[in-house]
Amino acid sequence: MVPTGNEKRRFVRDKFASVASRYDLLNSLLSLKIDSYWRLITAKELKKRIKGPILDLCAGTLPLSSELAKRTKEMVIAVDFCYEMIRCGSLRLKGARPARRIAPVCGDGEGLPLKDAIFSGVTVAFGVRNLSQIDKGLKEMLRVLKPGGKLVMLEFSRPQGLFFSRIYNFYLHRLLPVLGSLISGDKEAYRYLADSIQTFYAPRDMADLMTRAGFININYRPLTFGIVTLYTGIKRSCNQKTD
Ligand SMILES: C[S@@+](CC[C@H](N)C(=O)[O-])C[C@H]1O[C@@H](n2cnc3c(N)ncnc32)[C@H](O)[C@@H]1O
């Protein structure tokens, strides 16, 4: 069961706080390191048209923020509402070169403590599924983007082919909670991960939400048999037509 509203907000913050120190290790082990490749694709997708500061929302332990800082020359503002996740990421990056262009901020993606229209790009990796009000989060992303700015979002989805989806479901619902709880000591966190992926929007519905929030030129494509989907959208600028 995935909680909703304020209960979800509290639950998500507590769960990430409880796994924060082992989050990076768990990600690498449970995804066989493919997660780094997905973030690389996300950073490359944003890099295509970026000139100006970037917001990495739901930044967690800063893995995508550091990929962005390595691949662009821009300042990266990394926002997450879980202090423990941001702290673990900042300690891990301390002294590393990309860290100089990352500014970690503890803040809520559904009410960003940031001015309108200041970012040329916004990224969110594995974060949007965790928001308690996705529509509110998307509107905030649009608000802080400059006209013409780009949103790149990476999120889990469900593979479609019968054969692969059976293997994937076995992994997600049987193996992952056991492995996750053995390494992190928190079985509930990995049950939540499986349930939140299972009940999350299909890519077409997620794209509809982006349209309703006000983004234009929305595209999405599956990566690694559809285990994850990469979404892109643009904030309309004056005189801009949709593709
Ligand atoms: C699965 S982690 C992803 C972290 C990182 N982006 C990555 O690629 O590994 C999801 C993050 O979203 C954060 N989060 C969830 N809801 C949030 C909200 N309303 N505002 C800010 N951060 C939020 C959590 O604290 C958590 O660190």
The ligand as an SDF file (V2000), in Angstrom:
LIG
                    3D

 27 29  0  0  0  0  0  0  0  0999 V2000
   14.5800    7.8080   -4.8570 C   0  0  0  0  0  0  0  0  0  0  0  0
   15.3120    9.2470   -4.1880 S   0  0  0  0  0  0  0  0  0  0  0  0
   16.1260    9.8930   -5.6200 C   0  0  0  0  0  0  0  0  0  0  0  0
   17.3960   10.6130   -5.2960 C   0  0  0  0  0  0  0  0  0  0  0  0
   18.2600   11.0000   -6.4920 C   0  0  0  0  0  0  0  0  0  0  0  0
   17.5830   11.9290   -7.3740 N   0  0  0  0  0  0  0  0  0  0  0  0
   18.7420    9.8120   -7.2740 C   0  0  0  0  0  0  0  0  0  0  0  0
   18.7880    9.8930   -8.5000 O   0  0  0  0  0  0  0  0  0  0  0  0
   19.1230    8.8090   -6.6670 O   0  0  0  0  0  0  0  0  0  0  0  0
   13.9120   10.3100   -4.0330 C   0  0  0  0  0  0  0  0  0  0  0  0
   14.1990   11.5770   -3.2630 C   0  0  0  0  0  0  0  0  0  0  0  0
   13.0590   12.4280   -3.3710 O   0  0  0  0  0  0  0  0  0  0  0  0
   12.9950   13.1750   -2.1760 C   0  0  0  0  0  0  0  0  0  0  0  0
   11.6490   13.7860   -2.0730 N   0  0  0  0  0  0  0  0  0  0  0  0
   10.4590   13.1660   -2.0220 C   0  0  0  0  0  0  0  0  0  0  0  0
    9.4530   14.0650   -1.9220 N   0  0  0  0  0  0  0  0  0  0  0  0
   10.0340   15.2900   -1.9290 C   0  0  0  0  0  0  0  0  0  0  0  0
    9.5300   16.6160   -1.8580 C   0  0  0  0  0  0  0  0  0  0  0  0
    8.2270   16.8830   -1.7340 N   0  0  0  0  0  0  0  0  0  0  0  0
   10.4050   17.6390   -1.9050 N   0  0  0  0  0  0  0  0  0  0  0  0
   11.7440   17.4100   -2.0000 C   0  0  0  0  0  0  0  0  0  0  0  0
   12.2800   16.1700   -2.0580 N   0  0  0  0  0  0  0  0  0  0  0  0
   11.4440   15.1180   -2.0280 C   0  0  0  0  0  0  0  0  0  0  0  0
   13.3170   12.1550   -1.0940 C   0  0  0  0  0  0  0  0  0  0  0  0
   13.6940   12.7590    0.1070 O   0  0  0  0  0  0  0  0  0  0  0  0
   14.4390   11.3590   -1.7700 C   0  0  0  0  0  0  0  0  0  0  0  0
   15.6980   11.8450   -1.4170 O   0  0  0  0  0  0  0  0  0  0  0  0
  1  2  1  0
  2  3  1  0
  2 10  1  0
  3  4  1  0
  4  5  1  0
  5  6  1  0
  5  7  1  0
  7  8  2  0
  7  9  1  0
 10 11  1  0
 11 12  1  0
 11 26  1  0
 12 13  1  0
 13 14  1  0
 13 24  1  0
 14 15  1  0
 14 23  1  0
 15 16  2  0
 16 17  1  0
 17 18  1  0
 17 23  2  0
 18 19  1  0
 18 20  2  0
 20 21  1  0
 21 22  2  0
 22 23  1  0
 24 25  1  0
 24 26  1  0
 26 27  1  0
M  CHG  2   2   1   9  -1
M  END
$$$$
